[in-house]
Amino acid sequence: MTKKVAIIASNGGVFDAYKVFNIATAAAATDMEVAIFFTFEGLNLIHKEAYKQLPMPEGKEHFVEGFAKANVPAIPELVEMAQEMGVRFIGCQMTIDVMGLEKEAFVDGIDIGGAVTFLEYAKDADITLTF
């Protein structure tokens, strides 16, 4: 039986993105089924413009050079990798409505759904994480 991983992404910084996509792609690479629910600032991780320039915590700018030296993929590449590996992206309908955004503002291939959509997936998840 395939193990399921349910992730809630509610923060929108670059470190949050690396945590979310690193766990998601690692789980997918080990044949786990993965869904990520993006809500509030977490929607920036899949926003076509915002995910190219996610904020770095103040005083942590040296990580930019470290990521480059370690050949860590940029967030847009990680998003694409995750999608290619079958990770399901669910954008929070309520947050999208509150922010006045449209589905077209986000990367292609996402689902839009509310908390019930995510809970339907997460109710029998083996692992649930929040970032």
C-alpha positions in Angstrom: 0.0 0.0 0.0 1.4 3.4 -1.0 2.1 5.8 1.9 0.6 9.2 1.7 2.2 12.5 2.7 0.0 15.6 3.3 1.8 19.0 3.6 0.4 22.4 4.5 2.4 25.3 3.1 1.3 28.5 4.9 4.5 30.5 4.9 6.1 32.2 1.9 9.8 32.7 2.4 12.6 31.0 0.5 13.5 28.7 3.4 9.8 27.6 3.6 9.9 26.8 -0.1 13.0 24.7 0.2 11.6 22.8 3.2 8.2 22.1 1.5 9.7 21.1 -1.9 12.6 19.1 -0.4 10.3 17.0 1.7 7.7 16.7 -1.2 10.2 15.6 -3.8 12.0 13.2 -1.4 8.7 11.6 -0.5 7.7 11.3 -4.2 11.1 9.9 -5.1 10.5 7.1 -2.5 7.1 6.3 -4.2 4.9 8.1 -1.7 1.8 9.9 -2.8 2.1 13.6 -2.0 -0.2 16.6 -1.8 0.6 20.1 -0.8 -2.1 22.6 0.4 -0.9 26.1 -0.3 -2.6 28.8 1.9 -2.0 32.4 2.9 1.7 33.4 2.2 2.3 29.8 1.1 0.6 30.6 -2.1 3.7 32.6 -3.0 5.5 29.3 -3.5 3.5 28.5 -6.6 2.6 32.1 -7.8 4.1 32.6 -11.3 5.8 35.9 -10.3 6.3 35.6 -6.5 8.1 32.3 -6.5 11.0 33.7 -8.5 11.8 36.2 -5.8 10.8 34.8 -2.4 12.1 36.7 0.6 15.3 35.6 2.4 15.2 36.2 6.1 17.2 39.2 7.2 20.8 38.4 8.0 20.7 35.1 6.0 21.7 36.5 2.6 24.9 34.4 2.7 22.7 31.4 2.0 22.2 32.6 -1.6 25.9 31.9 -2.3 25.7 28.6 -0.4 22.7 27.4 -2.4 24.6 28.3 -5.6 27.8 26.6 -4.6 25.9 23.4 -3.5 24.0 23.4 -6.9 20.7 23.6 -5.2 18.0 24.2 -7.8 16.0 27.4 -7.7 12.4 27.3 -6.5 10.9 27.4 -10.0 12.9 24.3 -10.9 11.9 22.5 -7.7 8.2 23.3 -8.4 8.6 21.8 -11.9 10.4 18.8 -10.5 7.7 18.2 -7.9 5.0 18.4 -10.5 6.9 16.0 -12.8 7.1 13.6 -9.9 3.3 13.7 -9.5 3.1 15.9 -6.4 -0.5 17.3 -6.2 -0.7 21.1 -5.6 -3.9 22.4 -4.0 -4.3 26.2 -3.9 -6.6 27.4 -1.0 -9.8 28.7 -2.6 -10.6 31.0 0.4 -7.2 32.6 0.4 -7.2 33.1 -3.4 -10.7 34.7 -3.1 -9.6 36.9 -0.2 -6.5 38.0 -2.0 -8.5 38.7 -5.2 -6.3 36.3 -7.3 -7.2 34.0 -10.2 -6.1 30.5 -10.9 -4.1 31.9 -13.9 -1.7 33.7 -11.4 -0.3 30.3 -10.4 1.8 27.7 -12.0 -0.1 25.4 -14.4 -1.6 22.1 -13.2 -2.7 23.1 -9.7 -6.1 22.3 -8.2 -8.1 24.9 -6.4 -10.0 23.7 -3.3 -10.9 24.5 0.2 -10.0 23.0 3.5 -12.4 20.1 2.8 -10.5 19.2 -0.4 -7.3 19.0 1.6 -8.9 17.1 4.5 -10.4 14.6 2.2 -6.8 13.8 1.0 -5.1 14.2 4.4 -7.6 12.1 6.5 -5.8 8.9 5.7 -2.3 10.3 5.2 0.6 8.5 6.9 2.6 11.7 7.4 1.2 15.2 7.8 3.5 18.2 7.9 3.0 22.0 8.2 5.5 24.6 7.1 
